Amino acid sequence: MITFTMILQLCIVLGALWVGSRYGSLALGAISGIGLAILIFGFGLKPGTPPTDVIYIIIAAVTCAGIMQASGGMDWLIQIAERLLRKHPERITFLAPLCTFFLTVLVGTGHVVYTLMPIICDIALKKGIRPERPCAVASIASQVGITCSPIAAAVVAFVSISNTNGFDVTIPQVLMISIPACLCGLMVAATASYHRGLDLDKDPKFQKKLQDPEQYNYIYGSSATTLDKEIPQSAKNAVFIFLGALAVIVFFAIFQDALPTYMTLRAVNTSDVLYISKDLAVTGDQLVKANVYLQGTTEWYAKALPMNIVIQIVMITAAALMIIFCKAAPKKAVAGPVWQSGMVAVVAIYGIAWLADTFFSNYLDEMKMMLADVVSAYPWSIALVFFLVSVLINSQGAVVVAMLPLAYQLGIPGPVLLGVLPSVYGYFFIPNYPSDIATVNFDRSGTTVIGKYLLNHSFMMPGLVCVTTSTIVAYLLSIIIY
């Protein structure tokens, strides 16, 4: 039964998320701490569990990617993308989002594309193409790639939480659904953007700008490029090490029989509920973790190394190899945008997920009662919840960590949740995300805009088209395969 207290506490949760998103950056996690404190100290709720496994993976992956950036490897990847774009400038509306998408897939964060955005704008201007067309969809693509990256927090969290809830899915199996679905979504969005807006030679606002010599020089007087930058072999070697690390992770995810094993304890008859006290009941490995060994209730068995540990070991090892053999300076990595944005994501996920888990874990029965009929009749409707939560918290990984356990508790099947995974990207809806704001600033023509009424911005149409199409395709693929 829904009570006034429950509604008040939900308002506190949503208020903390909204205020945190307005301040951005570290505030997302920090202000969530205020909401957490109110719920625990003010209302006496039982604290939830912060997603430590996911956080450790993010730290390892971001450290590795940051070290690669410090070595100059990211510059080489940007150069390769620029060569492709300049070779086919007439197709930039389709090629630009593909480049930003695959950069994100490789590195696990969309913040690697800032160097490429000015180049996309420059190529479009030189070809006479309205920059809004490729720039807006390329910014969307840089975030869509997160649910398609083997080291992104959203993917790793989905696999970890799903396995805990009985849906045995691997990272490659997730990518087999998300990558083709998101590519379909991006191509549909690029097609919808191909003739978007007036051509530059027919746009009266743009033509009026060109009459001002200063504006003309600002728009056409410079050229953004990375092709004049010399890339040392050490930077290329860092990329090879990074790609090798990704290959090792994917290999172990596919061939889990090759993982090392170790002996550990487990409870016998794990289906039985074992009571430690009248207030605490545990099953299976929880009994062992609590260090409560009752005579005859445990046994030794061989357990494979968990994939979350594998990812952490491989990523940290790869980072160390780049430091030793590729002249990557750790201080430079810490100062780079990839590492800094990754650490901001850690704090955001830490605070947001802990706050959400505290609220939902205390009201799980009420949530089931309230939503059971809807999700049982229309299980795909959870996609709308994921999308709306993403609009608030600006983090796909945080949406997965905060909302996926609740979705499983509501009885939604794993294949359905895998099918709606692309819907965790909704923060383009309110254009306050750094990549969108940066794209507006990079477009010297002024065609990529926020809009007078906030929601009528350049990213709305390609974002809605891409996410909707990707979710539908992913849902169909997941249902067919599973």
C-alpha distance (Angstrom), angle and dihedral (degrees) to the residues before:
residue distance angle dihedral
M1 . . .
I2 3.80 . .
T3 3.78 112.8 .
F4 3.79 133.8 -169.5
T5 3.82 89.5 -111.2
M6 3.81 91.2 55.0
I7 3.81 91.6 50.2
L8 3.82 90.9 47.7
Q9 3.80 91.5 51.0
L10 3.82 91.3 48.0
C11 3.82 88.6 52.6
I12 3.80 88.5 52.9
V13 3.82 90.3 52.3
L14 3.81 93.3 47.8
G15 3.80 91.5 42.9
A16 3.81 91.8 53.7
L17 3.81 90.7 49.5
W18 3.81 92.7 47.3
V19 3.81 94.7 48.3
G20 3.80 91.2 44.8
S21 3.81 91.7 52.1
R22 3.81 90.4 51.1
Y23 3.81 91.6 56.2
G24 3.82 92.7 38.2
S25 3.80 129.0 -170.2
L26 3.81 114.6 52.4
A27 3.80 91.1 -5.1
L28 3.81 90.6 79.3
G29 3.77 91.1 68.6
A30 3.78 98.7 30.3
I31 3.81 96.9 52.0
S32 3.80 88.9 46.2
G33 3.80 83.6 63.5
I34 3.80 89.3 62.3
G35 3.79 90.4 54.9
L36 3.80 89.7 46.4
A37 3.78 91.7 52.0
I38 3.82 92.0 50.0
L39 3.81 92.2 50.1
I40 3.81 94.7 47.5
F41 3.81 103.9 34.4
G42 3.78 97.7 27.4
F43 3.80 102.0 39.5
G44 3.79 100.6 19.9
L45 3.80 96.9 -123.9
K46 3.78 118.9 165.9
P47 3.84 109.9 -103.9
G48 3.77 116.7 -108.7
T49 3.79 125.5 -136.4
P50 3.82 121.9 -90.0
P51 3.84 113.1 -132.9
T52 3.80 97.2 -110.7
D53 3.83 96.9 162.4
V54 3.80 91.9 55.6
I55 3.80 91.6 45.5
Y56 3.81 92.2 52.9
I57 3.80 90.7 51.6
I58 3.80 92.2 50.0
I59 3.80 91.1 50.4
A60 3.82 91.8 50.8
A61 3.82 94.8 45.1
V62 3.81 94.9 44.5
T63 3.80 91.3 47.6
C64 3.79 90.1 53.2
A65 3.82 93.4 46.6
G66 3.80 91.3 44.8
I67 3.80 91.6 52.2
M68 3.81 89.7 50.0
Q69 3.80 89.4 52.4
A70 3.81 90.7 49.3
S71 3.81 89.8 53.0
G72 3.80 91.0 55.8
G73 3.79 94.0 -108.9
M74 3.78 92.9 124.3
D75 3.81 89.9 57.1
W76 3.79 89.1 56.9
L77 3.81 92.0 52.0
I78 3.82 90.0 49.2
Q79 3.81 89.9 49.9
I80 3.79 91.7 52.7
A81 3.81 90.1 50.4
E82 3.82 91.9 47.5
R83 3.81 92.4 51.6
L84 3.80 89.6 53.6
L85 3.81 92.6 48.6
R86 3.81 95.5 46.7
K87 3.80 91.1 47.3
H88 3.82 90.7 58.9
P89 3.83 106.2 25.5
E90 3.81 93.5 157.5
R91 3.84 89.3 63.7
I92 3.77 96.8 47.4
T93 3.82 94.2 118.1
F94 3.81 87.7 65.2
L95 3.80 101.0 30.6
A96 3.83 97.5 46.8
P97 3.84 95.1 62.0
L98 3.80 90.1 44.4
C99 3.81 90.3 54.7
T100 3.80 95.4 47.6
F101 3.82 90.3 43.3
F102 3.80 95.1 54.5
L103 3.81 93.0 42.6
T104 3.80 87.9 57.7
V105 3.80 91.7 45.0
L106 3.80 90.3 54.4
V107 3.79 98.5 44.7
G108 3.80 101.7 30.1
T109 3.81 97.0 -128.1
G110 3.78 133.2 78.8
H111 3.79 92.8 -141.4
V112 3.81 92.2 85.1
V113 3.81 92.9 78.0
Y114 3.80 100.1 70.8
T115 3.79 91.7 96.3
L116 3.80 91.2 51.5
M117 3.82 97.5 49.5
P118 3.84 96.7 72.4
I119 3.81 88.0 48.8
I120 3.81 91.7 53.1
C121 3.80 90.2 51.0
D122 3.81 92.1 46.7
I123 3.82 93.4 51.3
A124 3.80 91.8 47.9
L125 3.80 92.4 50.5
K126 3.80 93.1 47.8
K127 3.81 89.5 51.0
G128 3.81 93.3 45.8
I129 3.81 92.8 -115.3
R130 3.79 118.7 142.4
P131 3.86 101.6 -104.8
E132 3.81 92.5 -144.1
R133 3.80 89.2 71.7
P134 3.82 99.4 62.4
C135 3.81 97.3 23.4
A136 3.81 97.8 56.8
V137 3.79 96.2 45.9
A138 3.83 91.0 42.5
S139 3.81 90.0 55.7
I140 3.82 89.6 50.2
A141 3.82 89.9 48.4
S142 3.80 92.0 53.4
Q143 3.81 89.0 63.0
V144 3.80 97.8 36.2
G145 3.81 88.2 61.5
I146 3.82 91.1 67.2
T147 3.82 93.4 79.6
C148 3.82 87.8 50.1
S149 3.81 99.4 52.4
P150 3.83 120.3 99.6
I151 3.81 91.1 -144.5
A152 3.81 100.5 39.7
A153 3.79 116.7 116.7
A154 3.81 93.2 -124.7
V155 3.82 93.4 56.9
V156 3.79 96.1 41.6
A157 3.81 91.5 46.6
F158 3.80 91.5 48.8
V159 3.81 91.8 53.1
S160 3.80 94.4 43.9
I161 3.82 95.5 47.3
S162 3.81 92.5 42.1
N163 3.80 92.8 52.3
T164 3.80 89.9 49.6
N165 3.80 89.4 53.2
G166 3.79 96.6 49.3
F167 3.83 101.2 -94.4
D168 3.81 103.0 119.1
V169 3.78 102.4 -155.4
T170 3.81 128.4 149.9
I171 3.79 131.8 -146.2
P172 3.85 93.4 -105.2
Q173 3.82 89.8 50.7
V174 3.80 90.1 53.5
L175 3.80 91.2 48.5
M176 3.81 91.3 48.9
I177 3.80 86.7 63.7
S178 3.80 103.2 33.1
I179 3.82 100.8 43.8
P180 3.84 99.1 54.8
A181 3.81 90.9 38.4
C182 3.80 94.1 51.3
L183 3.80 92.4 43.7
C184 3.81 88.7 54.3
G185 3.79 89.6 49.6
L186 3.79 92.6 49.4
M187 3.80 94.1 48.9
V188 3.80 91.3 49.7
A189 3.82 89.3 49.2
A190 3.83 90.9 47.5
T191 3.82 90.1 50.1
A192 3.80 90.1 50.5
S193 3.83 88.7 49.8
Y194 3.82 96.3 46.3
H195 3.83 95.5 93.3
R196 3.78 96.7 20.5
G197 3.78 115.7 145.6
L198 3.77 127.6 -10.9
D199 3.79 121.4 -42.5
L200 3.80 111.0 -105.4
D201 3.81 93.4 -110.4
K202 3.82 89.3 54.1
D203 3.80 98.8 41.3
P204 3.84 108.1 103.3
K205 3.82 93.6 -161.9
F206 3.79 92.1 52.8
Q207 3.79 93.7 44.1
K208 3.79 89.9 50.9
K209 3.82 89.5 54.9
L210 3.79 90.8 53.8
Q211 3.80 90.6 59.2
D212 3.79 88.3 68.0
P213 3.86 107.8 79.4
E214 3.80 92.1 -148.8
Q215 3.79 92.0 51.6
Y216 3.79 91.2 45.5
N217 3.78 91.2 52.3
Y218 3.82 91.1 46.6
I219 3.81 92.1 52.3
Y220 3.80 100.7 39.3
G221 3.79 104.4 14.2
S222 3.78 98.0 86.7
S223 3.78 137.5 39.8
A224 3.79 126.3 -145.2
T225 3.79 113.4 -143.5
T226 3.79 143.4 144.3
L227 3.79 95.4 -164.9
D228 3.80 92.2 96.0
K229 3.80 91.2 58.9
E230 3.80 115.9 100.0
I231 3.79 111.8 -133.8
P232 3.84 114.3 -150.9
Q233 3.80 120.7 -138.5
S234 3.80 89.8 -114.5
A235 3.82 89.5 64.2
K236 3.79 91.2 51.2
N237 3.80 90.1 48.4
A238 3.82 89.1 54.2
V239 3.80 89.7 56.1
F240 3.81 90.2 50.1
I241 3.81 90.3 51.3
F242 3.80 90.7 48.9
L243 3.81 92.7 49.0
G244 3.80 89.3 46.4
A245 3.80 89.6 54.2
L246 3.81 90.5 51.8
A247 3.81 89.7 49.4
V248 3.81 91.3 52.2
I249 3.81 91.3 50.4
V250 3.81 92.6 49.2
F251 3.83 90.5 46.1
F252 3.80 93.3 54.6
A253 3.79 90.9 43.3
I254 3.81 90.1 56.1
F255 3.82 98.5 37.1
Q256 3.77 101.9 38.4
D257 3.81 90.9 161.5
A258 3.81 85.8 73.1
L259 3.79 91.8 61.9
P260 3.81 117.2 108.0
T261 3.79 116.2 -106.4
Y262 3.78 133.5 -146.3
M263 3.76 135.4 -169.5
T264 3.78 118.1 -102.6
L265 3.78 139.2 158.8
R266 3.76 126.6 -100.8
A267 3.77 134.4 175.0
V268 3.77 119.2 -98.0
N269 3.81 115.4 -122.6
T270 3.81 92.3 19.5
S271 3.79 91.0 -173.6
D272 3.79 89.7 68.1
V273 3.76 118.7 88.6
L274 3.79 110.2 -126.1
Y275 3.78 116.3 -153.8
I276 3.79 118.7 -146.7
S277 3.79 93.2 172.9
K278 3.77 137.1 -13.9
D279 3.83 90.3 -90.8
L280 3.82 99.8 43.5
A281 3.78 129.8 59.6
V282 3.80 124.5 172.6
T283 3.78 137.3 176.1
G284 3.76 136.0 -158.3
D285 3.77 119.1 -20.6
Q286 3.80 91.7 3.0
L287 3.79 88.1 75.1
V288 3.78 90.5 55.8
K289 3.81 93.7 44.7
A290 3.78 89.5 53.5
N291 3.84 88.4 56.3
V292 3.79 91.2 -125.2
Y293 3.78 106.0 141.0
L294 3.79 112.5 -178.2
Q295 3.77 116.4 -170.5
G296 3.78 111.6 -89.6
T297 3.83 96.1 3.0
T298 3.82 100.8 100.0
E299 3.79 137.8 55.7
W300 3.81 137.9 -178.6
Y301 3.79 118.6 -107.6
A302 3.82 139.4 167.2
K303 3.80 112.8 -100.7
A304 3.80 124.9 -170.4
L305 3.79 118.4 -124.5
P306 3.85 106.8 -93.3
M307 3.80 116.6 -113.4
N308 3.80 92.7 -124.0
I309 3.82 88.1 62.2
V310 3.81 91.1 45.1
I311 3.82 92.0 54.3
Q312 3.80 92.3 49.0
I313 3.82 94.0 48.7
V314 3.81 94.6 45.8
M315 3.82 94.5 46.2
I316 3.81 95.1 47.5
T317 3.81 90.8 45.9
A318 3.80 91.3 50.9
A319 3.81 90.4 49.7
A320 3.81 90.1 51.9
L321 3.81 91.9 50.0
M322 3.82 90.6 51.8
I323 3.80 90.8 50.6
I324 3.81 92.6 49.7
F325 3.81 101.2 39.3
C326 3.84 107.1 20.6
K327 3.81 103.8 49.2
A328 3.80 92.5 -114.8
A329 3.81 111.1 164.6
P330 3.82 112.8 -143.2
K331 3.83 91.6 -151.5
K332 3.80 89.8 55.4
A333 3.81 90.2 49.6
V334 3.80 91.9 53.2
A335 3.81 89.9 51.7
G336 3.82 93.1 48.1
P337 3.80 124.7 101.8
V338 3.81 95.1 -120.5
W339 3.81 95.1 58.1
Q340 3.80 94.0 39.7
S341 3.82 94.4 49.1
G342 3.79 89.3 46.8
M343 3.78 93.0 53.5
V344 3.79 89.6 48.6
A345 3.81 87.4 54.0
V346 3.81 89.6 51.9
V347 3.80 92.2 55.3
A348 3.81 92.0 44.0
I349 3.80 93.9 50.7
Y350 3.80 91.4 43.4
G351 3.80 94.1 55.1
I352 3.80 100.2 33.4
A353 3.80 96.8 45.8
W354 3.81 92.9 45.2
L355 3.80 91.1 50.4
A356 3.81 93.5 47.2
D357 3.80 93.8 45.4
T358 3.80 90.7 50.4
F359 3.80 92.1 54.7
F360 3.81 99.1 40.1
S361 3.81 96.2 42.6
N362 3.81 90.1 55.5
Y363 3.81 93.5 48.7
L364 3.79 101.5 34.9
D365 3.80 95.1 123.3
E366 3.80 91.7 49.8
M367 3.82 90.7 48.4
K368 3.79 91.3 51.1
M369 3.78 91.7 49.8
M370 3.79 92.8 47.5
L371 3.82 99.2 44.2
A372 3.80 104.3 25.4
D373 3.82 95.9 94.4
V374 3.81 93.8 47.4
V375 3.81 97.9 45.9
S376 3.80 93.0 42.8
A377 3.82 91.5 53.1
Y378 3.83 96.0 36.3
P379 3.82 108.6 18.5
W380 3.81 90.7 169.3
S381 3.83 88.5 66.1
I382 3.81 88.3 82.7
A383 3.82 84.3 78.5
L384 3.82 89.0 70.9
V385 3.81 89.7 53.2
F386 3.81 91.9 49.9
F387 3.81 90.8 48.9
L388 3.81 95.0 48.5
V389 3.80 92.7 47.4
S390 3.81 89.6 50.0
V391 3.81 90.0 53.8
L392 3.80 86.8 59.5
I393 3.80 103.3 42.5
N394 3.83 106.7 32.3
S395 3.80 95.3 -140.8
Q396 3.79 128.2 99.9
G397 3.78 92.1 -165.2
A398 3.80 91.0 52.4
V399 3.81 91.2 49.9
V400 3.81 91.1 53.6
V401 3.80 94.1 45.6
A402 3.80 93.9 45.0
M403 3.81 101.9 40.1
L404 3.82 108.5 25.6
P405 3.83 95.9 73.4
L406 3.82 89.2 52.3
A407 3.81 90.3 49.4
Y408 3.79 91.1 54.3
Q409 3.80 91.0 46.1
L410 3.80 88.2 54.7
G411 3.79 88.1 58.8
I412 3.81 99.0 -109.9
P413 3.83 109.3 156.4
G414 3.81 118.7 -112.1
P415 3.84 95.1 -121.0
V416 3.81 89.8 56.0
L417 3.79 91.6 50.9
L418 3.80 90.4 48.2
G419 3.79 88.8 51.3
V420 3.80 93.7 53.9
L421 3.82 94.8 43.8
P422 3.86 93.5 110.3
S423 3.81 88.7 62.3
V424 3.83 91.0 74.1
Y425 3.83 87.3 83.7
G426 3.78 108.1 82.9
Y427 3.79 105.7 123.7
F428 3.79 92.5 101.2
F429 3.82 85.7 75.2
I430 3.80 92.2 80.4
P431 3.82 105.1 36.9
N432 3.79 99.8 -134.4
Y433 3.81 99.5 107.8
P434 3.84 115.3 116.4
S435 3.81 95.9 -121.7
D436 3.81 92.1 53.2
I437 3.79 93.9 46.0
A438 3.81 90.9 46.8
T439 3.81 90.9 50.1
V440 3.81 90.6 54.3
N441 3.81 89.7 51.7
F442 3.82 93.3 46.4
D443 3.81 93.0 54.4
R444 3.80 101.6 89.6
S445 3.81 91.5 -174.8
G446 3.81 92.2 64.8
T447 3.82 93.0 -131.9
T448 3.83 94.1 118.8
V449 3.79 103.1 74.4
I450 3.80 144.5 167.9
G451 3.81 93.1 -137.6
K452 3.77 134.5 -128.2
Y453 3.81 93.5 -95.2
L454 3.84 95.7 44.0
L455 3.81 96.2 -126.8
N456 3.84 95.5 58.4
H457 3.81 91.7 77.3
S458 3.80 132.5 136.9
F459 3.82 94.9 -103.3
M460 3.81 98.7 54.0
M461 3.79 99.7 80.5
P462 3.83 99.1 43.1
G463 3.81 90.0 41.3
L464 3.80 95.4 52.9
V465 3.80 93.0 42.1
C466 3.80 93.2 47.9
V467 3.82 98.3 44.8
T468 3.81 93.7 43.2
T469 3.80 93.6 48.4
S470 3.82 93.4 42.6
T471 3.80 92.4 50.3
I472 3.81 93.6 48.3
V473 3.81 92.7 48.1
A474 3.82 93.0 44.6
Y475 3.81 91.0 48.6
L476 3.80 92.1 51.4
L477 3.82 92.8 45.7
S478 3.80 92.2 48.7
I479 3.81 93.2 48.4
I480 3.83 91.6 47.8
I481 3.82 94.8 47.0
Y482 3.80 97.7 40.6
